[in-house]
Amino acid sequence: MKKIELEIVALSHSVTQSHNYAVVLGEVEGERRLPIVIGGFEAQAIAVAMEKMKPNRPLTHDLFKNTMDSFDIKLKEIVINNLLDGIFYAKLVCLKDGELYEVDSRTSDAIAMAVRFDCPVYTFGFIMEEAGVLLENPEGDTPMAAAKPKKSSSTISSMSIAELNKELGKVLDNEDYEKAARIRDEINKRKQEDD
């Protein structure tokens, strides 16, 4: 399977969940974005590394990097390799003494490590098709449509905007990103119709 290289294009508060954040990954050679909802600790771990901040004591991800460095283990790349029931899966691809090792990881932790090691982030086409969004304006972060459009269910189309926003919070809590994308698209469609 051909890998698609991604880069971090945004890290911000989640619009629908006050204690969560979203990391948005973008195709290096494309216009699709892959939004992933993450917790506050993970967002902090990513932001600290992106901003090259040096905490007084090492954070967990810094400790893990220091340990890997001490044992001469290189992080070659991370791969977001699956999406099941709205949950992203990732692996760290490590290099030690010329041999490759794969380590299972939460996606947010893998991204935090990738920033620290300055290594590439990859995913596969089927994940971008299922969970990616295509931007109306590649310079902004306004999603136009899911990369693989899906019809909104009759349940979603019959909900009010307030009900949609409430449902969006629920499905994101359950990490059902596919349904969240459909709900978000319905909300955006209605906002465009109102303009």
N, CA, C and O of each residue as an XYZ file, in Angstrom:
780
protein
N       0.835     -1.174      0.000
C       0.000      0.000      0.000
C       0.883      1.243      0.000
O       1.865      1.313      0.740
N       0.535      2.214     -0.824
C       1.313      3.445     -0.927
C       1.012      4.352      0.266
O      -0.148      4.568      0.616
N       2.067      4.879      0.882
C       1.908      5.770      2.023
C       1.738      7.215      1.542
O       2.299      7.617      0.523
N       0.962      7.970      2.291
C       0.735      9.393      2.021
C       1.385     10.173      3.155
O       1.072      9.949      4.325
N       2.293     11.091      2.814
C       2.962     11.879      3.853
C       2.070     13.016      4.321
O       1.406     13.678      3.523
N       2.068     13.227      5.629
C       1.257     14.272      6.258
C       2.153     15.215      7.050
O       3.276     14.870      7.417
N       1.634     16.411      7.306
C       2.308     17.367      8.183
C       1.265     18.034      9.062
O       0.090     18.107      8.702
N       1.700     18.519     10.217
C       0.765     19.208     11.115
C       0.483     20.588     10.538
O       1.402     21.373     10.301
N      -0.809     20.881     10.310
C      -1.167     22.200      9.787
C      -1.893     23.049     10.830
O      -1.967     24.270     10.692
N      -2.431     22.407     11.876
C      -3.116     23.179     12.919
C      -3.218     22.353     14.192
O      -3.295     21.125     14.160
N      -3.215     23.065     15.310
C      -3.448     22.473     16.621
C      -4.281     23.498     17.365
O      -3.811     24.599     17.653
N      -5.523     23.138     17.677
C      -6.410     24.140     18.272
C      -7.414     23.488     19.212
O      -7.535     22.265     19.270
N      -8.134     24.336     19.949
C      -9.214     23.852     20.803
C     -10.281     23.226     19.933
O     -10.549     23.702     18.829
N     -10.891     22.164     20.421
C     -12.018     21.552     19.726
C     -13.203     22.492     19.831
O     -13.505     23.003     20.909
N     -13.872     22.719     18.711
C     -15.018     23.630     18.688
C     -16.164     23.064     19.517
O     -16.903     23.817     20.151
N     -16.316     21.755     19.518
C     -17.471     21.137     20.167
C     -17.197     20.617     21.568
O     -18.139     20.365     22.318
N     -15.940     20.449     21.940
C     -15.622     19.887     23.255
C     -14.639     20.794     23.976
O     -13.508     20.979     23.526
N     -15.075     21.361     25.099
C     -14.274     22.378     25.766
C     -12.943     21.854     26.306
O     -11.989     22.625     26.412
N     -12.851     20.575     26.649
C     -11.603     20.066     27.229
C     -10.751     19.301     26.230
O      -9.718     18.742     26.600
N     -11.164     19.269     24.986
C     -10.409     18.536     23.975
C      -9.833     19.473     22.932
O     -10.213     20.640     22.840
N      -8.922     18.947     22.163
C      -8.249     19.700     21.123
C      -8.333     18.916     19.817
O      -8.733     17.752     19.797
N      -7.958     19.559     18.759
C      -7.904     18.885     17.460
C      -6.542     19.154     16.850
O      -6.085     20.296     16.800
N      -5.897     18.091     16.386
C      -4.687     18.247     15.593
C      -5.120     17.957     14.165
O      -5.750     16.936     13.891
N      -4.776     18.860     13.262
C      -5.158     18.707     11.866
C      -3.900     18.419     11.058
O      -2.969     19.224     11.018
N      -3.892     17.266     10.423
C      -2.774     16.873      9.570
C      -3.174     17.116      8.124
O      -4.314     16.852      7.740
N      -2.249     17.615      7.326
C      -2.532     17.871      5.916
C      -1.593     17.081      5.022
O      -0.442     16.831      5.380
N      -2.091     16.692      3.859
C      -1.244     16.004      2.886
C      -0.121     16.935      2.455
O      -0.361     18.110      2.179
N       1.100     16.421      2.396
C       2.225     17.216      1.926
C       2.043     17.512      0.433
O       2.349     18.613     -0.025
N       1.551     16.540     -0.313
C       1.324     16.717     -1.747
C      -0.154     16.570     -2.058
O      -0.541     15.697     -2.835
N      -0.981     17.412     -1.462
C      -2.418     17.362     -1.692
C      -3.119     18.402     -0.852
O      -2.483     19.174     -0.134
N      -4.435     18.416     -0.948
C      -5.209     19.432     -0.245
C      -6.107     18.862      0.841
O      -6.810     19.614      1.516
N      -6.096     17.544      1.019
C      -6.953     16.961      2.046
C      -6.345     17.148      3.428
O      -5.127     17.227      3.593
N      -7.231     17.217      4.411
C      -6.833     17.355      5.811
C      -7.398     16.180      6.594
O      -8.460     15.654      6.261
N      -6.691     15.775      7.623
C      -7.120     14.689      8.491
C      -7.223     15.241      9.909
O      -6.207     15.357     10.594
N      -8.441     15.588     10.369
C      -8.603     16.104     11.730
C      -8.700     14.956     12.731
O      -9.397     13.969     12.499
N      -7.990     15.102     13.845
C      -7.995     14.079     14.885
C      -8.212     14.771     16.226
O      -7.443     15.656     16.601
N      -9.254     14.372     16.948
C      -9.536     14.940     18.263
C      -8.614     14.263     19.279
O      -8.494     13.038     19.311
N      -7.965     15.087     20.109
C      -7.020     14.580     21.114
C      -7.289     15.267     22.449
O      -7.995     16.274     22.508
N      -6.731     14.723     23.500
C      -6.894     15.298     24.829
C      -5.958     16.471     25.072
O      -5.054     16.741     24.281
N      -6.190     17.155     26.169
C      -5.394     18.328     26.510
C      -3.933     18.027     26.774
O      -3.059     18.782     26.346
N      -3.650     16.921     27.481
C      -2.263     16.560     27.769
C      -1.497     16.293     26.477
O      -0.365     16.747     26.309
N      -2.132     15.547     25.561
C      -1.484     15.228     24.294
C      -1.262     16.487     23.459
O      -0.225     16.635     22.812
N      -2.245     17.395     23.478
C      -2.092     18.661     22.744
C      -0.933     19.467     23.317
O      -0.151     20.057     22.571
N      -0.825     19.490     24.640
C       0.284     20.200     25.283
C       1.622     19.569     24.884
O       2.585     20.280     24.595
N       1.680     18.246     24.868
C       2.916     17.546     24.515
C       3.345     17.877     23.085
O       4.535     18.031     22.811
N       2.382     17.985     22.185
C       2.687     18.327     20.791
C       3.113     19.790     20.698
O       4.105     20.112     20.044
N       2.353     20.678     21.358
C       2.637     22.117     21.284
C       4.011     22.454     21.865
O       4.745     23.264     21.297
N       4.359     21.835     22.993
C       5.657     22.095     23.629
C       6.791     21.770     22.661
O       7.750     22.532     22.539
N       6.673     20.630     21.972
C       7.723     20.231     21.023
C       7.723     21.125     19.784
O       8.787     21.491     19.284
N       6.531     21.478     19.286
C       6.468     22.330     18.088
C       7.079     23.699     18.346
O       7.729     24.274     17.473
N       6.865     24.221     19.565
C       7.364     25.551     19.919
C       8.793     25.513     20.452
O       9.345     26.548     20.825
N       9.399     24.310     20.488
C      10.777     24.128     20.965
C      10.949     24.626     22.399
O      12.007     25.134     22.771
N       9.890     24.471     23.200
C       9.945     24.879     24.600
C      10.690     23.813     25.401
O      10.609     22.627     25.081
N      11.402     24.224     26.422
C      12.155     23.313     27.281
C      11.578     23.380     28.699
O      11.903     24.291     29.459
N      10.717     22.408     29.055
C      10.198     22.413     30.433
C      11.315     22.146     31.434
O      12.346     21.573     31.084
N      11.102     22.570     32.700
C      12.116     22.364     33.744
C      12.455     20.885     33.910
O      13.621     20.530     34.085
N      11.450     20.031     33.855
C      11.624     18.591     33.971
C      11.022     17.954     32.726
O      10.057     18.485     32.176
N      11.563     16.841     32.273
C      11.053     16.249     31.032
C       9.617     15.756     31.159
O       9.244     15.128     32.151
N       8.819     16.052     30.136
C       7.475     15.493     30.042
C       7.617     14.024     29.645
O       8.705     13.582     29.277
N       6.534     13.280     29.719
C       6.577     11.845     29.422
C       7.169     11.557     28.047
O       7.986     10.648     27.899
N       6.759     12.333     27.036
C       7.266     12.098     25.679
C       8.756     12.448     25.575
O       9.497     11.821     24.818
N       9.182     13.452     26.341
C      10.610     13.802     26.367
C      11.409     12.676     27.028
O      12.495     12.322     26.569
N      10.863     12.124     28.101
C      11.511     11.004     28.781
C      11.670      9.818     27.825
O      12.725      9.186     27.772
N      10.610      9.528     27.074
C      10.664      8.412     26.129
C      11.702      8.685     25.039
O      12.448      7.786     24.652
N      11.750      9.920     24.549
C      12.751     10.262     23.526
C      14.163     10.134     24.109
O      15.052      9.571     23.470
N      14.365     10.661     25.331
C      15.685     10.570     25.961
C      16.117      9.115     26.145
O      17.288      8.782     25.959
N      15.174      8.257     26.509
C      15.471      6.835     26.676
C      15.865      6.218     25.334
O      16.848      5.482     25.248
N      15.101      6.519     24.300
C      15.426      5.988     22.972
C      16.801      6.471     22.516
O      17.592      5.699     21.975
N      17.077      7.764     22.741
C      18.388      8.313     22.373
C      19.518      7.607     23.139
O      20.568      7.306     22.572
N      19.286      7.346     24.439
C      20.312      6.688     25.260
C      20.655      5.293     24.754
O      21.793      4.841     24.874
N      19.665      4.620     24.191
C      19.878      3.261     23.688
C      20.066      3.230     22.166
O      19.984      2.175     21.538
N      20.323      4.414     21.589
C      20.601      4.549     20.162
C      19.485      3.958     19.290
O      19.741      3.238     18.326
N      18.243      4.285     19.658
C      17.076      3.875     18.875
C      16.571      5.112     18.159
O      16.275      6.123     18.795
N      16.471      5.040     16.856
C      15.995      6.170     16.046
C      14.528      5.967     15.696
O      14.105      4.850     15.397
N      13.760      7.036     15.734
C      12.380      6.974     15.249
C      12.420      7.356     13.781
O      12.616      8.523     13.441
N      12.235      6.376     12.914
C      12.333      6.575     11.470
C      11.098      7.297     10.932
O      11.222      8.221     10.127
N       9.904      6.879     11.375
C       8.643      7.469     10.913
C       7.523      6.977     11.802
O       7.670      6.006     12.544
N       6.394      7.672     11.710
C       5.186      7.126     12.317
C       4.181      6.918     11.195
O       4.174      7.639     10.197
N       3.334      5.912     11.384
C       2.328      5.587     10.372
C       0.976      5.463     11.062
O       0.800      4.648     11.968
N       0.025      6.279     10.623
C      -1.361      6.125     11.061
C      -1.902      5.032     10.155
O      -2.230      5.273      8.993
N      -1.989      3.824     10.705
C      -2.176      2.657      9.850
C      -3.565      2.052      9.838
O      -3.818      1.119      9.076
N      -4.479      2.559     10.669
C      -5.820      1.995     10.621
C      -6.829      2.957     11.226
O      -6.483      3.869     11.976
N      -8.083      2.724     10.875
C      -9.209      3.486     11.408
C     -10.341      2.497     11.575
O     -10.928      2.038     10.595
N     -10.649      2.167     12.832
C     -11.707      1.205     13.128
C     -12.716      1.838     14.070
O     -12.347      2.346     15.128
N     -13.981      1.811     13.693
C     -15.054      2.373     14.519
C     -14.742      3.797     14.958
O     -15.019      4.180     16.095
N     -14.165      4.578     14.053
C     -13.874      5.980     14.334
C     -12.623      6.219     15.164
O     -12.335      7.361     15.521
N     -11.875      5.173     15.478
C     -10.657      5.317     16.286
C      -9.436      5.107     15.390
O      -9.332      4.102     14.687
N      -8.517      6.072     15.427
C      -7.285      5.986     14.642
C      -6.266      5.122     15.385
O      -6.182      5.155     16.613
N      -5.490      4.346     14.615
C      -4.418      3.529     15.162
C      -3.116      3.946     14.497
O      -3.096      4.323     13.325
N      -2.027      3.875     15.258
C      -0.737      4.294     14.707
C       0.363      3.369     15.210
O       0.179      2.605     16.158
N       1.504      3.461     14.552
C       2.672      2.711     14.996
C       3.912      3.572     14.826
O       4.004      4.409     13.927
N       4.861      3.336     15.722
C       6.170      3.964     15.625
C       7.061      2.987     14.874
O       7.128      1.810     15.228
N       7.739      3.463     13.849
C       8.689      2.618     13.130
C      10.076      3.043     13.581
O      10.555      4.126     13.246
N      10.719      2.151     14.359
C      12.007      2.463     14.994
C      13.134      1.695     14.324
O      12.933      0.615     13.768
N      14.322      2.279     14.391
C      15.510      1.668     13.806
C      16.555      1.496     14.905
O      16.930      2.453     15.583
N      17.023      0.239     15.068
C      18.049     -0.068     16.066
C      19.004     -1.082     15.458
O      18.592     -2.173     15.065
N      20.276     -0.723     15.380
C      21.307     -1.613     14.838
C      20.936     -2.164     13.462
O      21.150     -3.343     13.179
N      20.384     -1.310     12.616
C      20.049     -1.700     11.253
C      18.753     -2.488     11.103
O      18.376     -2.836      9.984
N      18.063     -2.777     12.206
C      16.798     -3.519     12.138
C      15.632     -2.594     12.443
O      15.724     -1.710     13.294
N      14.519     -2.817     11.721
C      13.305     -2.046     11.942
C      12.412     -2.756     12.952
O      12.264     -3.977     12.921
N      11.825     -1.976     13.840
C      10.877     -2.482     14.827
C       9.639     -1.590     14.777
O       9.748     -0.373     14.631
N       8.462     -2.203     14.897
C       7.216     -1.451     14.925
C       6.616     -1.530     16.314
O       6.526     -2.610     16.899
N       6.203     -0.378     16.846
C       5.640     -0.301     18.186
C       4.256      0.327     18.079
O       4.105      1.418     17.530
N       3.242     -0.364     18.605
C       1.874      0.143     18.609
C       1.801      1.410     19.463
O       2.462      1.508     20.497
N       0.992      2.378     19.024
C       0.918      3.655     19.733
C      -0.442      4.302     19.529
O      -1.103      4.089     18.512
N      -0.848      5.092     20.509
C      -1.993      5.974     20.270
C      -1.515      7.014     19.257
O      -0.345      7.397     19.258
N      -2.410      7.460     18.409
C      -2.032      8.394     17.350
C      -1.495      9.704     17.925
O      -0.507     10.238     17.421
N      -2.129     10.222     18.963
C      -1.672     11.495     19.543
C      -0.257     11.364     20.107
O       0.555     12.279     19.962
N       0.040     10.239     20.746
C       1.392     10.021     21.280
C       2.406      9.873     20.144
O       3.525     10.377     20.232
N       2.002      9.179     19.080
C       2.894      9.010     17.929
C       3.233     10.366     17.315
O       4.384     10.612     16.952
N       2.247     11.240     17.199
C       2.485     12.571     16.635
C       3.415     13.374     17.547
O       4.314     14.065     17.068
N       3.196     13.281     18.860
C       4.072     13.985     19.809
C       5.521     13.502     19.672
O       6.452     14.300     19.778
N       5.710     12.208     19.438
C       7.062     11.670     19.248
C       7.641     12.107     17.901
O       8.827     12.424     17.808
N       6.808     12.125     16.864
C       7.281     12.540     15.536
C       7.808     13.970     15.570
O       8.818     14.273     14.937
N       7.133     14.846     16.302
C       7.589     16.238     16.409
C       8.946     16.285     17.120
O       9.831     17.039     16.714
N       9.111     15.501     18.157
C      10.374     15.491     18.904
C      11.534     14.927     18.081
O      12.661     15.411     18.185
N      11.264     13.923     17.277
C      12.314     13.305     16.462
C      12.430     13.958     15.080
O      13.328     13.626     14.306
N      11.523     14.883     14.779
C      11.491     15.522     13.454
C      11.482     14.462     12.346
O      12.260     14.524     11.394
N      10.577     13.488     12.502
C      10.478     12.419     11.510
C       9.138     12.541     10.773
O       8.220     13.200     11.261
N       9.029     11.917      9.615
C       7.794     12.037      8.833
C       6.617     11.274      9.442
O       6.784     10.301     10.178
N       5.422     11.760      9.104
C       4.154     11.144      9.503
C       3.474     10.673      8.219
O       3.364     11.425      7.250
N       3.021      9.423      8.225
C       2.366      8.864      7.043
C       1.019      8.267      7.413
O       0.749      7.956      8.574
N       0.179      8.115      6.389
C      -1.055      7.346      6.505
C      -1.301      6.687      5.155
O      -0.457      6.748      4.262
N      -2.455      6.061      5.015
C      -2.795      5.378      3.776
C      -4.034      6.008      3.140
O      -4.812      6.696      3.801
N      -4.196      5.756      1.844
C      -5.311      6.325      1.088
C      -6.675      5.998      1.659
O      -7.554      6.859      1.674
N      -6.876      4.770      2.131
C      -8.206      4.396      2.616
C      -8.595      5.204      3.861
O      -9.776      5.455      4.097
N      -7.601      5.607      4.651
C      -7.893      6.430      5.829
C      -8.254      7.853      5.398
O      -9.184      8.450      5.942
N      -7.524      8.395      4.425
C      -7.850      9.741      3.921
C      -9.218      9.755      3.246
O      -9.957     10.734      3.357
N      -9.556      8.673      2.549
C     -10.867      8.602      1.894
C     -11.992      8.547      2.919
O     -13.055      9.136      2.718
N     -11.755      7.843      4.010
C     -12.804      7.666      5.009
C     -12.931      8.854      5.964
O     -14.042      9.245      6.321
N     -11.804      9.428      6.376
C     -11.853     10.449      7.424
C     -11.300     11.800      7.004
O     -11.397     12.763      7.764
N     -10.717     11.896      5.804
C     -10.145     13.157      5.360
C     -11.209     14.135      4.914
O     -12.323     13.748      4.560
N     -10.854     15.396      4.934
C     -11.735     16.445      4.426
C     -10.966     17.242      3.378
O      -9.748     17.399      3.462
N     -11.691     17.730      2.409
C     -11.100     18.549      1.360
C     -11.431     19.994      1.664
O     -12.587     20.329      1.922
N     -10.432     20.848      1.636
C     -10.652     22.248      1.977
C     -11.101     23.042      0.776
O     -10.632     22.838     -0.344
N     -12.025     23.958      1.033
C     -12.480     24.889      0.003
C     -11.332     25.805     -0.375
O     -11.101     26.108     -1.546
N     -10.611     26.240      0.671
C      -9.460     27.110      0.494
C      -8.278     26.435      1.173
O      -8.227     26.412      2.403
N      -7.324     25.883      0.425
C      -6.209     25.162      1.042
C      -5.436     25.968      2.076
O      -4.763     25.387      2.927
N      -5.518     27.297      2.021
C      -4.798     28.125      2.986
C      -5.543     28.219      4.310
O      -4.954     28.580      5.329
N      -6.839     27.897      4.302
C      -7.635     27.983      5.528
C      -7.984     26.611      6.035
O      -7.499     25.596      5.536
N      -8.844     26.601      7.047
C      -9.224     25.326      7.622
C     -10.733     25.113      7.576
O     -11.302     24.498      8.478
N     -11.391     25.625      6.518
C     -12.815     25.452      6.383
C     -13.103     24.251      5.504
O     -12.871     24.299      4.296
N     -13.609     23.166      6.095
C     -13.861     22.001      5.278
C     -14.989     22.232      4.287
O     -16.005     22.841      4.623
N     -14.806     21.743      3.062
C     -15.847     21.877      2.054
C     -16.684     20.618      2.010
O     -17.913     20.692      2.006
N     -16.051     19.480      1.978
C     -16.779     18.222      1.893
C     -15.846     17.101      2.299
O     -14.625     17.238      2.234
N     -16.415     16.019      2.708
C     -15.592     14.854      3.003
C     -14.914     14.414      1.722
O     -15.484     14.541      0.638
N     -13.711     13.901      1.837
C     -12.976     13.460      0.655
C     -13.757     12.393     -0.096
O     -13.681     12.310     -1.322
N     -14.499     11.585      0.627
C     -15.356     10.579      0.006
C     -16.765     10.880      0.476
O     -17.184     10.351      1.505
N     -17.526     11.725     -0.249
C     -18.823     12.170      0.237
C     -19.748     11.002      0.535
O     -19.831     10.023     -0.207
N     -20.439     11.153      1.659
C     -21.435     10.162      2.035
C     -22.735     10.894      2.267
O     -22.745     12.017      2.771
N     -23.826     10.262      1.901
C     -25.119     10.889      2.097
C     -25.417     10.959      3.585
O     -25.159     10.013      4.329
N     -25.970     12.104      4.015
C     -26.372     12.227      5.404
C     -27.563     11.323      5.637
O     -28.440     11.188      4.784
N     -27.582     10.709      6.803
C     -28.721      9.853      7.090
C     -29.939     10.725      7.318
O     -29.818     11.911      7.625
N     -31.122     10.126      7.166
C     -32.348     10.894      7.352
C     -32.424     11.435      8.770
O     -33.019     12.489      8.992
N     -31.833     10.736      9.735
C     -31.827     11.206     11.115
C     -31.079     12.527     11.216
O     -31.572     13.473     11.830
N     -29.899     12.601     10.623
C     -29.096     13.815     10.676
C     -29.807     14.960      9.959
O     -29.831     16.082     10.464
N     -30.382     14.693      8.799
C     -31.022     15.762      8.029
C     -32.281     16.297      8.694
O     -32.734     17.394      8.368
N     -32.859     15.526      9.633
C     -34.082     15.992     10.299
C     -33.794     16.721     11.615
O     -34.720     17.229     12.248
N     -32.526     16.779     12.034
C     -32.174     17.433     13.306
C     -32.030     18.945     13.130
O     -31.700     19.434     12.050
N     -32.287     19.670     14.223
C     -32.048     21.115     14.227
C     -30.541     21.342     14.389
O     -29.799     20.414     14.709
N     -30.093     22.592     14.164
C     -28.677     22.921     14.332
C     -28.238     22.646     15.778
O     -27.157     22.099     15.998
N     -29.056     23.015     16.753
C     -28.717     22.783     18.160
C     -28.574     21.283     18.433
O     -27.653     20.857     19.129
N     -29.490     20.491     17.882
C     -29.418     19.039     18.066
C     -28.178     18.465     17.375
O     -27.533     17.557     17.900
N     -27.853     18.995     16.205
C     -26.663     18.534     15.484
C     -25.394     18.819     16.294
O     -24.514     17.965     16.400
N     -25.307     20.018     16.861
C     -24.129     20.378     17.664
C     -24.013     19.483     18.894
O     -22.911     19.078     19.266
N     -25.142     19.173     19.525
C     -25.137     18.285     20.685
C     -24.711     16.875     20.276
O     -23.901     16.244     20.956
N     -25.259     16.386     19.165
C     -24.912     15.053     18.666
C     -23.433     14.984     18.267
O     -22.774     13.967     18.484
N     -22.911     16.081     17.676
C     -21.512     16.136     17.283
C     -20.610     15.942     18.510
O     -19.621     15.212     18.446
N     -20.953     16.593     19.618
C     -20.191     16.418     20.850
C     -20.199     14.967     21.323
O     -19.177     14.450     21.774
N     -21.355     14.314     21.218
C     -21.471     12.914     21.649
C     -20.613     11.991     20.792
O     -19.883     11.154     21.321
N     -20.697     12.141     19.463
C     -19.956     11.215     18.596
C     -18.451     11.447     18.697
O     -17.672     10.506     18.542
N     -18.033     12.678     18.955
C     -16.606     12.933     19.156
C     -16.141     12.326     20.481
O     -15.022     11.819     20.569
N     -16.992     12.372     21.514
C     -16.656     11.712     22.780
C     -16.429     10.218     22.566
O     -15.568      9.606     23.197
N     -17.233      9.642     21.651
C     -17.109      8.212     21.339
C     -16.065      7.941     20.259
O     -15.883      6.799     19.838
N     -15.376      9.001     19.808
C     -14.340      8.913     18.779
C     -14.871      8.322     17.475
O     -14.155      7.605     16.775
N     -16.150      8.630     17.147
C     -16.755      8.193     15.885
C     -16.568      9.338     14.885
O     -17.493     10.107     14.623
N     -15.359      9.435     14.333
C     -14.995     10.566     13.490
C     -15.724     10.552     12.149
O     -15.958     11.605     11.556
N     -16.077      9.383     11.680
C     -16.800      9.298     10.411
C     -18.172      9.962     10.552
O     -18.562     10.775      9.714
N     -18.897      9.612     11.612
C     -20.207     10.231     11.826
C     -20.042     11.719     12.140
O     -20.858     12.540     11.723
N     -18.993     12.058     12.869
C     -18.736     13.467     13.178
C     -18.534     14.277     11.899
O     -19.009     15.408     11.797
N     -17.835     13.704     10.930
C     -17.620     14.395      9.652
C     -18.940     14.613      8.927
O     -19.155     15.675      8.343
N     -19.838     13.608      8.958
C     -21.142     13.761      8.298
C     -21.973     14.843      8.979
O     -22.633     15.642      8.314
N     -21.936     14.863     10.321
C     -22.692     15.883     11.056
C     -22.124     17.266     10.779
O     -22.874     18.217     10.558
N     -20.800     17.378     10.789
C     -20.157     18.660     10.508
C     -20.514     19.160      9.113
O     -20.786     20.345      8.916
N     -20.510     18.231      8.138
C     -20.863     18.614      6.765
C     -22.309     19.117      6.683
O     -22.604     20.059      5.949
N     -23.201     18.481      7.441
C     -24.606     18.906      7.455
C     -24.723     20.302      8.067
O     -25.467     21.141      7.559
N     -23.987     20.554      9.161
C     -24.006     21.878      9.798
C     -23.476     22.926      8.829
O     -24.079     23.989      8.676
N     -22.350     22.638      8.172
C     -21.769     23.596      7.216
C     -22.705     23.849      6.045
O     -22.824     24.981      5.576
N     -23.373     22.798      5.569
C     -24.317     22.946      4.456
C     -25.447     23.894      4.838
O     -25.833     24.760      4.052
N     -25.966     23.730      6.026
C     -27.067     24.600      6.475
C     -26.605     26.032      6.678
O     -27.339     26.971      6.372
N     -25.384     26.210      7.197
C     -24.862     27.575      7.363
C     -24.727     28.266      6.019
O     -25.022     29.455      5.900
N     -24.276     27.522      4.990
C     -24.147     28.096      3.647
C     -25.511     28.451      3.067
O     -25.657     29.455      2.369
N     -26.506     27.618      3.361
C     -27.865     27.888      2.867
C     -28.445     29.132      3.521
O     -29.220     29.856      2.896
N     -28.075     29.388      4.780
C     -28.590     30.558      5.504
C     -27.936     31.844      5.033
O     -28.516     32.919      5.187
N     -26.712     31.756      4.447
C     -26.006     32.963      4.001
C     -26.589     33.523      2.720
O     -26.107     34.536      2.214
